[in-house]
Amino acid sequence: MQITLLHHTPLNVCAHAIRTCWQSFENGDEGGEKDRALIDRVGNKFKHASTLEHLVYTFYIQGVSRALLQELARHRMASPSVKSTRYTLKELKECEPFAEDDFAAAQRFIVLTDNAQVDSASIKALNALQAILKSGVSNDIAKYALPESYKTELTWTINARSLQNFLHLRSNKAALWEIRDMAHNIYEILPREHQYLFETHLYTESKSDA
Ligand SMILES: Cc1cc2nc3c(=O)[nH]c(=O)nc-3n(C[C@H](O)[C@H](O)[C@H](O)COP(=O)(O)OP(=O)(O)OC[C@H]3O[C@@H](n4cnc5c(N)ncnc54)[C@H](O)[C@@H]3O)c2cc1C
């Protein structure tokens, strides 16, 4: 998977929102130590957590499975725009069928699990889908034969309050290995000066070895 942080709100915007409540703008320091402490105190310790919604992050997430996608979509307090299989199955249709053990080539389209039995089954599903597409069946019907391992990508926007919840739920060992890896990757590419807002929500046991 590849994750890029496309955009984020500077900390001083959130501090400004908080200072609006008390009209204490003169205490602001443009996202410096005073603003950082204020955001943590009000947003986290005082539980005035709606103030954290002024911090918004937009990520471009590539090379994740549709299995991960359906779990990510459960996070209602976030906005996904997802690559449509209806419009993009042409790229699979135009390929040659994959040998069942050619994992290197097939991983252009599927997320590998490092379990050869599972990954070969995904390749079989990929080849079956490709044959269906080549026979002229429309994308709208053929897409029902997609394996869960099929790769997708999305632009995902989430605010800091919801991202805390996401990291808390999905960096944990109870979460699916792929979304757990995603949660850790997301944390790592956050701007360094923002990470302090999330570190207590992140489970720091080692990443998945699945
Ligand atoms: C380990 C694990 C296993 C899971 N297994 C399953 C499973 O087997 N089956 C399954 O269906 N799901 C499963 N889930 C998904 C889970 O139930 C949640 O849908 C998902 O984690 C999103 O969490 P959320 O609702 O807190 O996030 P969001 O939808 O982003 O919501 C954020 C917060 O907003 C508030 N909120 C949002 N909507 C409402 C609402 N309608 N009413 C009141 N408050 C609201 C809540 O405080 C919520 O925590 C699993 C999740 C995890 C982490």
The ligand as a MOL file (V3000), in Angstrom:
LIG
                    3D

  0  0  0     0  0            999 V3000
M  V30 BEGIN CTAB
M  V30 COUNTS 53 58 0 0 0
M  V30 BEGIN ATOM
M  V30 1 C -11.9470 -5.2660 15.6960 0
M  V30 2 C -13.1990 -4.8660 14.9770 0
M  V30 3 C -14.1060 -5.8260 14.5850 0
M  V30 4 C -15.2770 -5.4510 13.9240 0
M  V30 5 N -16.1420 -6.4290 13.5270 0
M  V30 6 C -17.2970 -6.0920 12.9020 0
M  V30 7 C -18.2320 -7.0860 12.4880 0
M  V30 8 O -18.0130 -8.2790 12.6720 0
M  V30 9 N -19.3700 -6.6950 11.8710 0
M  V30 10 C -19.6640 -5.3730 11.6560 0
M  V30 11 O -20.7370 -5.0720 11.1290 0
M  V30 12 N -18.7980 -4.4060 12.0190 0
M  V30 13 C -17.6310 -4.7160 12.6310 0
M  V30 14 N -16.7400 -3.7410 12.9960 0
M  V30 15 C -17.0280 -2.3450 12.6140 0
M  V30 16 C -17.4910 -1.5000 13.8250 0
M  V30 17 O -18.7170 -1.9920 14.3440 0
M  V30 18 C -17.6690 -0.0170 13.4040 0
M  V30 19 O -18.6930 0.0630 12.4140 0
M  V30 20 C -16.4120 0.5880 12.8200 0
M  V30 21 O -15.2900 0.2540 13.5970 0
M  V30 22 C -16.5580 2.1000 12.7450 0
M  V30 23 O -16.4850 2.6230 14.0570 0
M  V30 24 P -17.3360 3.8810 14.5030 0
M  V30 25 O -18.8030 3.6510 14.3750 0
M  V30 26 O -16.8330 4.2610 15.8900 0
M  V30 27 O -16.8350 5.0230 13.4790 0
M  V30 28 P -17.6690 6.1570 12.7440 0
M  V30 29 O -18.7590 5.6050 11.9240 0
M  V30 30 O -16.6310 7.0080 12.0500 0
M  V30 31 O -18.3330 6.9690 13.9010 0
M  V30 32 C -17.5120 7.7870 14.7340 0
M  V30 33 C -18.2470 7.9970 16.0560 0
M  V30 34 O -19.4140 8.7960 15.8000 0
M  V30 35 C -20.4680 8.3520 16.6470 0
M  V30 36 N -21.5540 7.8630 15.7950 0
M  V30 37 C -21.5030 7.6440 14.4560 0
M  V30 38 N -22.6900 7.2360 14.0090 0
M  V30 39 C -23.5070 7.1750 15.0850 0
M  V30 40 C -24.8540 6.7980 15.2870 0
M  V30 41 N -25.6270 6.3740 14.2910 0
M  V30 42 N -25.3530 6.8540 16.5180 0
M  V30 43 C -24.6050 7.2670 17.5660 0
M  V30 44 N -23.3010 7.6230 17.4690 0
M  V30 45 C -22.7710 7.5870 16.2270 0
M  V30 46 C -19.9020 7.2620 17.5500 0
M  V30 47 O -19.4050 7.8400 18.7410 0
M  V30 48 C -18.7390 6.7230 16.7320 0
M  V30 49 O -17.7350 6.1010 17.5130 0
M  V30 50 C -15.5550 -4.0850 13.6520 0
M  V30 51 C -14.6270 -3.1190 14.0570 0
M  V30 52 C -13.4610 -3.4910 14.7050 0
M  V30 53 C -12.4770 -2.4190 15.1170 0
M  V30 END ATOM
M  V30 BEGIN BOND
M  V30 1 1 1 2
M  V30 2 1 2 3
M  V30 3 2 2 52
M  V30 4 2 3 4
M  V30 5 1 4 5
M  V30 6 1 4 50
M  V30 7 2 5 6
M  V30 8 1 6 7
M  V30 9 1 6 13
M  V30 10 2 7 8
M  V30 11 1 7 9
M  V30 12 1 9 10
M  V30 13 2 10 11
M  V30 14 1 10 12
M  V30 15 2 12 13
M  V30 16 1 13 14
M  V30 17 1 14 15
M  V30 18 1 14 50
M  V30 19 1 15 16
M  V30 20 1 16 17
M  V30 21 1 16 18
M  V30 22 1 18 19
M  V30 23 1 18 20
M  V30 24 1 20 21
M  V30 25 1 20 22
M  V30 26 1 22 23
M  V30 27 1 23 24
M  V30 28 2 24 25
M  V30 29 1 24 26
M  V30 30 1 24 27
M  V30 31 1 27 28
M  V30 32 2 28 29
M  V30 33 1 28 30
M  V30 34 1 28 31
M  V30 35 1 31 32
M  V30 36 1 32 33
M  V30 37 1 33 34
M  V30 38 1 33 48
M  V30 39 1 34 35
M  V30 40 1 35 36
M  V30 41 1 35 46
M  V30 42 1 36 37
M  V30 43 1 36 45
M  V30 44 2 37 38
M  V30 45 1 38 39
M  V30 46 1 39 40
M  V30 47 2 39 45
M  V30 48 1 40 41
M  V30 49 2 40 42
M  V30 50 1 42 43
M  V30 51 2 43 44
M  V30 52 1 44 45
M  V30 53 1 46 47
M  V30 54 1 46 48
M  V30 55 1 48 49
M  V30 56 2 50 51
M  V30 57 1 51 52
M  V30 58 1 52 53
M  V30 END BOND
M  V30 END CTAB
M  END
